Amino acid sequence: MAPSLIDENYSKQLNEMSSLADGKAILQTFHFATHYGDVVRFVEKCVSSSEYDTFLEVYLLPSYNPEFQLDEIERVMDDEGANSFEAAEHIITIGIVDATPDEPQMIGRFAYKDFSFIGGDGSDYIGKQIRGAYLEPPYNAARIGSTAYSFILDKYGHLICDNFQTVLGASMWSGTMRKFGDVMIYDTVNKCIVDKLGDRAKGINTGFQPWDIGNLSTTRLANEWGDRELCYEKGSRTNIVHIISRQ
């Protein structure tokens, strides 16, 4: 279970998995307005017959008037102080989007399952580990991923990173996720916290580098990883995950 860096072409084919698996149950639904003016629906599902026990699927609600929709989202957020969730509900209420499309367009899916770990206080905890994440471009740059992770964290208390990460996914954990709380570097073999993740993708106290280069090319590394650090021994971090806990 490693935050090894991987090429962007990698995916777990979550977009091709059937959403009609046996034992499916809808757990929760909510809406979100992106800064691009789209309204998306998040649907959390429990699937008993799947390798992963829980999915968060993301659907794009088709707009009847995209330009007016963007203007209206900006208006209610700027003038009325609405947040992205309230703005989405407003757009649905006034009927600018089709809230019940005949063929819903799925643009993303996140799979997660239970993960047990030992906290810094020596107690046993259970959180949700991301086991696959897929977002259709360009929606992977619309705060949908961080919104999904924030939802899972708030609901289940502890969020654990995926086995493998693209540069985009690793960047979210080394940057955006740290805004939600302390990101702890965890050793799954020795079952202990190694350090707290700090700037430049390394441990604050020890300088430990939790990411390894994986199969990422040196060209992409130079262009996209920037001045962040990582271990150049491929697969050397197979025992490491990142954990963030609800504050």
C-alpha positions as CSV (number, residue, x, y, z in Angstrom):
1,M,0.0,0.0,0.0
2,A,2.2,2.7,-1.2
3,P,2.0,6.3,-2.3
4,S,4.2,5.5,-5.3
5,L,3.9,7.9,-8.1
6,I,2.3,6.6,-11.3
7,D,1.7,7.8,-14.8
8,E,-1.6,9.6,-15.5
9,N,-2.7,6.9,-17.9
10,Y,-3.1,4.5,-15.0
11,S,-6.6,3.9,-13.7
12,K,-8.5,1.2,-11.9
13,Q,-11.2,1.4,-14.5
14,L,-13.7,2.7,-12.0
15,N,-15.5,4.4,-14.8
16,E,-16.2,1.1,-16.3
17,M,-17.4,-0.7,-13.2
18,S,-21.1,-1.6,-13.1
19,S,-23.1,0.5,-10.8
20,L,-25.7,-2.3,-10.7
21,A,-23.9,-4.7,-8.5
22,D,-25.9,-6.9,-6.1
23,G,-26.6,-5.5,-2.7
24,K,-26.4,-1.8,-3.8
25,A,-27.8,0.7,-1.4
26,I,-27.8,4.5,-1.7
27,L,-26.4,6.0,1.5
28,Q,-26.4,9.7,0.8
29,T,-26.8,12.3,-2.0
30,F,-25.7,15.9,-2.2
31,H,-24.9,18.5,-4.8
32,F,-22.0,20.8,-5.6
33,A,-21.4,23.8,-7.9
34,T,-18.0,24.1,-9.4
35,H,-16.2,27.3,-10.1
36,Y,-16.6,26.5,-13.8
37,G,-20.4,26.8,-13.5
38,D,-21.3,23.1,-13.5
39,V,-23.6,21.4,-11.0
40,V,-22.7,17.9,-10.0
41,R,-24.5,15.2,-7.9
42,F,-22.5,13.1,-5.5
43,V,-24.2,9.7,-4.7
44,E,-22.7,7.5,-2.0
45,K,-23.5,3.8,-2.4
46,C,-22.8,0.7,-0.4
47,V,-22.1,-2.4,-2.6
48,S,-22.0,-5.7,-0.8
49,S,-20.8,-7.8,-3.8
50,S,-17.8,-5.6,-4.7
51,E,-14.1,-5.7,-3.8
52,Y,-14.7,-2.2,-2.4
53,D,-17.6,-1.8,0.0
54,T,-18.4,1.9,-0.6
55,F,-18.5,4.1,-3.7
56,L,-19.0,7.8,-4.2
57,E,-20.2,8.4,-7.7
58,V,-20.3,11.8,-9.3
59,Y,-22.8,12.8,-12.0
60,L,-23.0,16.0,-14.1
61,L,-26.5,17.5,-14.2
62,P,-27.1,18.9,-17.7
63,S,-27.7,22.6,-18.0
64,Y,-30.5,24.3,-20.0
65,N,-28.5,27.5,-20.1
66,P,-24.8,27.1,-19.2
67,E,-23.9,30.8,-19.4
68,F,-26.8,32.0,-17.2
69,Q,-26.1,29.1,-14.8
70,L,-22.5,30.3,-14.3
71,D,-23.7,33.9,-13.8
72,E,-26.3,32.8,-11.3
73,I,-23.9,30.6,-9.3
74,E,-21.5,33.6,-9.1
75,R,-24.3,35.9,-8.1
76,V,-25.7,33.9,-5.2
77,M,-22.2,33.2,-3.9
78,D,-21.0,36.8,-4.2
79,D,-24.1,38.7,-3.3
80,E,-25.9,36.2,-0.9
81,G,-22.9,34.5,0.6
82,A,-23.9,31.0,-0.5
83,N,-21.4,28.2,-0.5
84,S,-20.9,25.8,-3.3
85,F,-23.4,23.3,-1.9
86,E,-26.1,26.0,-1.4
87,A,-25.4,27.4,-4.8
88,A,-26.0,24.0,-6.4
89,E,-29.3,23.6,-4.6
90,H,-30.4,27.0,-5.7
91,I,-29.7,26.2,-9.3
92,I,-31.7,23.0,-9.0
93,T,-34.6,24.8,-7.3
94,I,-35.0,27.4,-10.0
95,G,-34.8,24.7,-12.7
96,I,-31.7,25.7,-14.7
97,V,-30.5,22.1,-14.7
98,D,-32.2,18.8,-15.5
99,A,-32.2,17.2,-12.0
100,T,-33.7,13.9,-13.3
101,P,-31.9,13.2,-16.6
102,D,-32.9,10.0,-18.5
103,E,-29.3,9.0,-18.9
104,P,-27.2,10.4,-16.1
105,Q,-23.6,11.2,-17.1
106,M,-21.1,9.8,-14.6
107,I,-17.9,11.9,-14.6
108,G,-16.2,10.3,-11.6
109,R,-16.2,7.6,-9.0
110,F,-14.3,7.0,-5.8
111,A,-14.0,3.6,-4.2
112,Y,-13.1,3.1,-0.5
113,K,-13.1,0.5,2.2
114,D,-12.4,0.0,5.9
115,F,-8.8,0.4,7.1
116,S,-7.7,-0.2,10.6
117,F,-4.7,1.5,12.2
118,I,-3.1,2.3,15.5
119,G,-3.1,6.0,16.4
120,G,-0.4,8.1,18.1
121,D,-2.1,7.4,21.4
122,G,-1.8,3.7,21.0
123,S,-5.6,3.2,20.4
124,D,-7.1,1.2,17.5
125,Y,-9.0,3.2,14.9
126,I,-11.0,2.4,11.7
127,G,-11.2,4.8,8.8
128,K,-11.8,4.7,5.1
129,Q,-9.0,4.0,2.6
130,I,-9.3,5.3,-0.9
131,R,-8.8,2.3,-3.2
132,G,-9.4,3.9,-6.5
133,A,-10.3,7.4,-7.8
134,Y,-11.3,8.4,-11.3
135,L,-12.5,11.7,-12.7
136,E,-13.0,12.5,-16.3
137,P,-11.0,15.5,-17.6
138,P,-11.5,18.4,-17.2
139,Y,-13.5,17.7,-14.0
140,N,-10.3,16.6,-12.2
141,A,-9.4,20.2,-11.9
142,A,-12.8,21.5,-10.6
143,R,-12.4,20.8,-6.8
144,I,-14.5,17.7,-7.1
145,G,-11.7,15.4,-5.9
146,S,-11.0,17.5,-2.7
147,T,-14.8,17.8,-2.1
148,A,-15.2,14.0,-2.3
149,Y,-12.3,13.5,0.1
150,S,-13.6,16.1,2.5
151,F,-17.0,14.4,2.5
152,I,-15.5,11.0,3.3
153,L,-13.3,12.5,6.0
154,D,-16.1,14.4,7.7
155,K,-18.4,11.3,7.6
156,Y,-16.1,8.6,8.7
157,G,-13.5,10.5,10.8
158,H,-10.3,9.2,9.2
159,L,-9.2,9.1,5.6
160,I,-6.3,7.1,4.2
161,C,-4.6,7.6,0.9
162,D,-4.8,5.3,-2.2
163,N,-2.3,2.5,-2.9
164,F,-1.0,4.4,-5.9
165,Q,-1.2,8.0,-6.8
166,T,-0.8,10.1,-9.9
167,V,1.0,13.4,-9.6
168,L,-2.3,15.1,-9.3
169,G,-3.4,12.8,-6.5
170,A,-0.1,13.1,-4.7
171,S,-0.2,16.9,-5.0
172,M,-3.7,17.0,-3.4
173,W,-2.4,15.0,-0.4
174,S,0.8,17.0,-0.1
175,G,-1.1,20.3,-0.4
176,T,-4.9,20.6,-0.3
177,M,-5.5,17.8,2.2
178,R,-3.2,19.5,4.7
179,K,-5.7,22.3,4.9
180,F,-8.2,19.9,6.3
181,G,-5.9,18.7,9.1
182,D,-2.6,17.1,10.0
183,V,-1.6,14.4,7.4
184,M,0.2,11.7,9.2
185,I,2.7,9.3,7.6
186,Y,1.9,5.8,8.7
187,D,3.9,2.6,8.4
188,T,1.6,-0.3,7.8
189,V,4.2,-3.0,8.6
190,N,5.3,-1.6,12.0
191,K,1.8,-0.2,12.6
192,C,3.0,3.2,13.8
193,I,3.1,6.9,12.8
194,V,6.4,7.9,11.3
195,D,6.0,11.6,11.1
196,K,3.6,14.4,10.2
197,L,3.7,15.5,6.5
198,G,5.1,19.0,6.0
199,D,6.2,21.2,3.2
200,R,8.0,19.8,0.1
201,A,6.3,16.4,0.7
202,K,8.4,15.2,3.5
203,G,8.1,14.7,7.3
204,I,8.3,17.7,9.4
205,N,10.5,16.2,12.2
206,T,12.5,13.5,10.4
207,G,12.6,14.6,6.8
208,F,11.1,11.2,5.9
209,Q,10.1,11.0,2.2
210,P,6.8,9.1,2.0
211,W,6.5,9.0,-1.8
212,D,8.7,7.0,-4.1
213,I,9.2,7.6,-7.8
214,G,7.3,4.5,-8.8
215,N,7.0,4.3,-12.6
216,L,6.9,8.1,-13.1
217,S,9.2,9.3,-15.8
218,T,12.0,11.7,-15.0
219,T,10.6,14.2,-17.5
220,R,7.2,14.4,-15.8
221,L,9.0,14.4,-12.4
222,A,11.0,17.5,-13.4
223,N,8.0,19.2,-14.9
224,E,5.3,18.5,-12.4
225,W,6.7,17.4,-9.0
226,G,8.7,20.6,-8.7
227,D,10.9,21.1,-5.6
228,R,9.0,18.5,-3.6
229,E,11.1,15.6,-2.4
230,L,10.7,11.9,-2.9
231,C,12.6,8.6,-2.7
232,Y,14.2,7.5,-6.0
233,E,14.1,3.8,-5.0
234,K,11.1,2.4,-6.9
235,G,8.6,0.6,-4.7
236,S,10.5,1.4,-1.5
237,R,7.5,2.9,0.1
238,T,5.1,0.0,-0.2
239,N,4.5,0.0,3.5
240,I,3.6,3.7,3.7
241,V,0.2,5.4,3.6
242,H,-1.1,8.8,4.6
243,I,-3.8,9.3,7.2
244,I,-5.8,12.4,8.0
245,S,-8.3,12.6,10.9
246,R,-11.3,14.8,11.4
247,Q,-10.5,17.8,13.6
